[in-house]
């Protein structure tokens, strides 16, 4: 699954953001990054699955991520878990629309899945930066 430069850049971004969240984040960021890295590791094996079956498996992985972000966002004062959850729900909706034959082609599905994945990654990065800033403010004051 890492044949093109775009997928390699995406993999590097996932690793950088998730590892920085594991190292510098609070418990919410650590849990979410561990969950997201685990889901990404599951998707790396999808190269062995036929092209028609990948949306179904991605739907299952997205469902696992949704559950993780619900746990992270439950009664959270931070907005980023809800942003990440929204990105995952959009990915799930695209997979459901494609699988049910509602007129979303495979290219559109992959585009929505990619945009949703980058949105989740951006939300996790924002959460990590906010956790680092909160830690710095608490150390000063």
C-alpha positions in Angstrom: 0.0 0.0 0.0 3.0 2.3 0.1 3.8 2.2 -3.7 3.3 5.9 -4.5 4.9 9.1 -3.1 1.5 10.3 -1.9 0.9 7.2 0.2 4.4 7.5 1.6 3.9 11.1 2.5 0.6 10.1 4.2 2.2 7.3 6.1 5.0 9.7 7.3 2.4 12.3 8.4 0.5 9.6 10.3 3.6 8.4 12.0 4.9 11.9 12.9 1.5 13.1 14.3 0.7 10.0 16.1 4.1 9.5 17.6 4.2 13.1 18.7 0.8 12.7 20.3 2.0 9.5 22.1 5.1 11.4 23.4 3.8 14.9 24.1 0.0 14.5 24.5 -2.3 14.1 27.4 -4.2 10.8 28.0 -6.8 11.7 25.3 -4.2 12.4 22.6 -2.2 9.2 23.6 -5.3 7.0 23.5 -6.5 8.5 20.2 -3.1 8.2 18.5 -2.7 4.6 19.7 -6.1 3.8 18.3 -5.4 5.6 15.0 -2.0 3.9 14.6 -3.6 0.6 15.2 -6.3 1.3 12.6 -3.7 2.4 10.1 -1.7 -0.8 10.7 -4.9 -2.8 10.0 -5.3 -0.9 6.7 -1.8 -1.7 5.6 -2.8 -5.3 5.0 -5.7 -4.3 2.7 -3.4 -4.6 -0.3 -4.1 -8.3 -0.3 -7.9 -7.7 -0.5 -9.6 -7.1 -3.8 -10.5 -3.5 -4.8 -14.2 -4.1 -4.5 -14.0 -5.4 -1.0 -11.7 -2.7 0.5 -14.6 -0.2 1.2 -16.3 -2.8 3.4 -13.1 -3.4 5.4 -12.4 0.3 5.7 -16.0 0.7 7.0 -15.2 -1.7 9.7 -11.9 0.0 10.6 -13.7 3.4 10.6 -16.3 2.0 12.9 -13.6 1.0 15.4 -12.1 4.5 15.1 -15.5 6.0 15.8 -15.8 4.0 18.9 -12.4 5.1 20.1 -13.1 8.8 19.4 -16.4 8.5 21.2 -14.5 7.3 24.3 -12.0 10.1 24.0 -14.6 12.7 23.4 -17.0 11.6 26.1 -17.5 14.6 28.4 -14.3 16.1 27.1 -13.9 19.9 27.4 -11.7 19.8 24.3 -13.3 20.2 20.9 -10.7 18.2 18.9 -12.2 14.8 19.7 -15.5 15.9 18.2 -13.7 17.1 15.1 -11.9 13.7 14.8 -15.2 11.9 15.3 -16.8 14.0 12.6 -14.0 13.1 10.1 -14.5 9.4 10.9 -18.3 9.7 10.5 -17.8 11.3 7.1 -15.6 8.4 6.1 -18.2 5.9 7.3 -20.9 7.7 5.4 -18.9 7.7 2.2 -18.3 3.9 2.6 -22.0 3.2 3.3 -23.0 5.3 0.4 -20.6 3.5 -1.9 -21.5 0.1 -0.7 -25.2 0.7 -0.9 -24.9 2.0 -4.5 -26.1 5.5 -3.9 -24.1 6.9 -6.9 -20.7 7.4 -5.2 -18.0 5.9 -7.4 -14.8 4.4 -6.1 -12.8 7.5 -7.0 -15.1 9.7 -5.1 -15.1 7.3 -2.2 -11.3 7.3 -2.0 -11.2 11.1 -2.2 -13.7 11.4 0.7 -11.8 8.8 2.7 -8.5 10.6 2.1 -9.9 14.0 3.1 -11.6 12.6 6.2 -8.4 10.9 7.2 -6.4 14.1 6.9 -9.1 15.9 8.9 -8.8 13.3 11.7 -5.0 13.7 11.6 -5.3 17.5 11.8 -7.7 17.3 14.7 -5.2 15.0 16.6 -2.4 17.4 15.8 -4.4 20.4 17.2 -5.2 18.4 20.3 -1.5 17.5 20.8 -0.4 21.2 20.4 -3.1 22.3 22.8 -2.0 19.7 25.4 1.6 20.8 25.1 0.6 24.5 25.5 -1.6 23.6 28.5 1.3 21.8 30.1 3.6 24.8 29.6 1.1 27.2 31.1 0.6 24.9 34.1 4.3 24.7 34.6 4.7 28.5 34.6 1.8 29.3 36.8 
